[in-house]
Amino acid sequence: MKKRSLWIITTLMTAALLGVFVMQLYYIREAYNLKSQLFEQNVNEALNDVASKVQKRYAANHITKKDYELRKEREQDFRARAQRIVDFKERYKDEEAQRKLRQQEKIIADLNMRDSLVRVSFPMPKLIPEDVFQQITSIHNNGKSSLQVQVDVFSDEFGNVISGKINQTITPKKTSTFSLVPGKLPDSIRYLVYNPKNLIPMAITLEQITPETAFDFKREDQVAGQKYRQGLKALMEDTVILEDNSLNYLEDVAKEMRQASIPIEQRIPKDNLDTLIKKELLNRNINIDYDFWVKLASKDSLLYSQAAHQTGSSGFSKNVYKIPLFGNDIFRDPGLLFISFPNKNSLILGNMWATMASSAGLLLVLVFIFAYTIYAIIRQKKISEMKTDFINNMTHEFKTPVATIMIASEALKDPEIVEDKKRISRLAGIIYDENVRLGNHIERVLSIARLEKKELKLEHEELNVNDLILVVTDSMDLQLQKKNAIVDLQLNAVNPVIFGDELHFSNVIYNLIDNANKYSAGIPKITISTRDTARHLYIEITDEGIGMTRDQTRRIFDQFYRVPTGNLHDVKGFGLGLNYVQDIITQMGGTIKVNSEKDKGTKFEISLPLNQN
């Protein structure tokens, strides 16, 4: 029944796995078709862009050619107009320089005339610098500067200088105090003069240029600037005529491009066609080898070909695409551009690597889950079988002492035996021994249960391993003598003291010696040795018994597992001993290893830390 259930579960899981596999294949196929459609769409868009750029380059070449001719024609006109503008600007600069010179001469003449008026109106006039003028005005005029020149010179009752205007009616003498020499005249000319009435000193100021003269100069500059701008504007008016000619030039280019006599070979940029195709394909992430060729649309005539893989331009396949280069031409052959991709499938599959990898990963996960499930089912089946064997063995082990106790109890009821005290004592001893045996079986099972639940609390006390081994072997002397076992003790550990639980560690040594004794076909030969290092104590228990295979060695510490005994039919047990041994050693901070060879014997090595207080 169990085998049938396992077969049904395996069949269902296999069917489910196949269903998932088929779905993954369907998904990959649909993804491939979608990628193929996207590839075709990108190729058609790239070809449309190539045809558009070929037309634009054809138009651009015509425009460039016509533009060169037009530039040659207009080059002289540009040069002449530019030269006229340059000459006009140079002439304006010369006139401006002459005008500024005349203005400066007029300023000097006017300044000399006013200087003459000052010298006629006041005795002993003297030019003074600005700092002296500031000192005089601040001392004699309470800090108020005389900024206007005077005619009626007089002083107040305190002798301070009073200012007025120069009398222009006085006939001046011509002087040349100021001249056109390098250097800049100050904006205000300062004099120290004396009042002709009372000879009181006073300060006089002459402005370099009068407001009336400055206004005349400004108006003169404005008139000259306006004339310059008007003349320059008249020279620049030829630009409008140039724009009108540009419009006519574009119309001429359009007429030439529509001429039916231009062959298609002159309209296709053969040198740049491959570059255009490659660029447009790369813009759409298409980076594979391709072949292309150009033919006439009206007849089967090859104009241009670049085929590195010899795809065969005469035959059409799924991987060949075409487009007219000049689709708007009605009266001229538009020409056809063909392009083929020999490695199209490799590109599509390369773009699907993520999808395929995820599908493969999912499939592997499902296979792993399937395998693990089958493994878990088989393992659970084996565990179930081992538990059944354990229950059978435990029932047998419990049944034997119970049956012995029952027989001894019934014998005690016999009146003849009641009167024999020796027989009563013997039967009572049997009942006691069987009770002890039954209690030991129960304690072993309970210890394993406590170990699994982590409820077993180990004592932590000093143990002399050499002495403990001697005690255990001495207690097992009767068992060992029954099979004439030979025990060789090599207790060479110099420092055999560890910290642990004496009871449980004694059980560990007992179990290992008991197994070595039970699993020997002939006379058991058992070697028990100890040795120590700086940090660890090692205990080795070696026998020359039936040994184990590699698979049995891997499972020896599993709960309920018992090694098949072959011809040994009197080996009893629950399959808990070595599992118990491993748990105790692990809780004591140590490790246990097993090395066994079939029909040659087994060696158990225990490693425990020293001085673990």
C-alpha positions, 0 to 999 in steps of 0.5 A: 500500500505504501509503495503504491502511494509513493508511486502515485505521488511520484507520478503526479509530481512528474506530470506536474513537472512536465506540465510546467516544462511545456508551459515554459516552452510555450512561453519561450516560443511566444517571447521569441515571436514577440522579439521577432516582430519587434526586430522586424519593426526596428529594421523597417523603421531603420530602412525608412530612416535610411531612405529619408536620409538618402533623399535629404543627402541628395537634396543637400548635395544639390543645394551645396552645389548650387550654393557654391555657384551662387557664392562664386557669383556673389563673391565679388559683390560681397568684397566690393560692398565690404570695401565700400563700408570699410572706406566709408568708416575710415572716412568718417573716422578722419572727419571725426578726428578733424572735427575734434581738432577744430573743437579743441582749437576753438576751446583754446582760443576762447580760453585765451580770450577769457584769460586776456579779459582777466589780465586786463580787468585785474592787476597781477593775475596769477595761475594757481593750482587746485590745492592752493585755491582750496586753501585760499577760499577756505580761509578768506571766504568761510569755505565758500568757493568763488566759482564765477569770475568777477567784473565789479571787484570789491570787498566787504567791511572785513576784507573778504573777497566778493565774487562777480562777473567779468566785464565783457566790454573791456577790450582785451589784449591778445594772449597765448597763455594756453596752447594745443600741447600734449596733456589735459587741461583742468576743467576749471582754471584758478587765478589769484588776483587783486581787487583794483580798488583796494588791492585785496586778494581774491580768487577767480575761476574760469571754466575750460569750456562754456556751456554755450560752446559745449552745446554747439559741439554736442549738436555738431557731433549729433549731426555728424553721427546721423549722417554716418548712420544714414550712409551706413544704412544705405550701404547695407540695403543690398541684404534685402536683394540678397534674400530675394535672390536666395528664394529664387535659388531654392526654386532653381534647386527644386526644378533641377532635382525634379529632372527625369534625366538624372540617373539613380546612380547619381542620386544614391550616396554609394560611399556613405550608404553602408555607414547610414545603414549601420548607424540606424541599426545601431540606434535600435540595438541591432548589432549583427552582420548584414548584407545589402544591395540596390536594384532598379524597381522597373527591371531586375538590374543590380546597381550596387552590392555589398554582401559579405556572407553571400546570402543570395540577392536573387532569392527572397527569404524571411530575413530579407527586407526591402524599401524604395529609396525615392518613394515620392518619385513618379516619373523616375525609377525609385530604386530598391534597397535590400538588406538581409540578416544571416544571424537574425536568430542568434540576435533574437536568442541573445536578447532573450537570454534573461527570459531563457535564463529565468525559465531555466532557473525556474525549471531547475528549482522545480526539478530540485523541489521534485527531487527533494520531495522524492528524497524526503518521501523515501527518507520518511519511508525509511525512518518509518521502517526504522521506527517500526524496527525500533518498536519491534526490537523494543517490544522484544527487549521489554517482552523478554524480562517481563516474560522471565519475571512472569515465569519466576512469579508463577514458580514462586506460587508452587508449594514445593518451591515455597519450602525451598529457600534457596530456590526462592532466593534464586527466583527473587534474584532473577526477578530483581535482575530482570527489573534492573534490565527493564529499568535500564531499557526504559532509562535509555529511551527516556534519555534519548527523548530528553536529549531531543528536547534539550531537556537533559542537563549534564553535570560539569565535574572533573573526570579522569578519562583513564580511570573512567575507562578502567572502571567501565571495562572492569564493569563489562568484564563478564560480557567480554569474557562470554565472547573471550574478548581481548582488550588492549588498553593503551592509556597514554594520555599524560593529562587525562582530566576533562570536565563533564558528566560522569554517568553519561560519559561512562555510557558513551564508553560503554556503548562503544565497547559494547558495539565493538564486542557485539559486532565481531564475528570471531573473538573480539579484539578491542584496542582502547587508547588515549592521548593528549595535546595542548588543547585536546584529549583524544580517545580511540576505540578500535575493533577488528569486527565486521566493519561497515560500508561507506554508506553505512558509515554516513548513516551510523549516527542517525536515530533508529538506524542499525547496521545489518549484522549479516550472519550475526543473529544475536545482536540486539538493540534499539538503534539509539546507542550511537545517536546518544553517543554523538549527542552527549559528545556534542554537548560536552563540546567535543566531536566523534569520527568513525573510520570503518572498512567492510570485514576489517574493523571499525575505529571511533575517535573522540576529541574533547577539549581540555581545561574547559572549566 
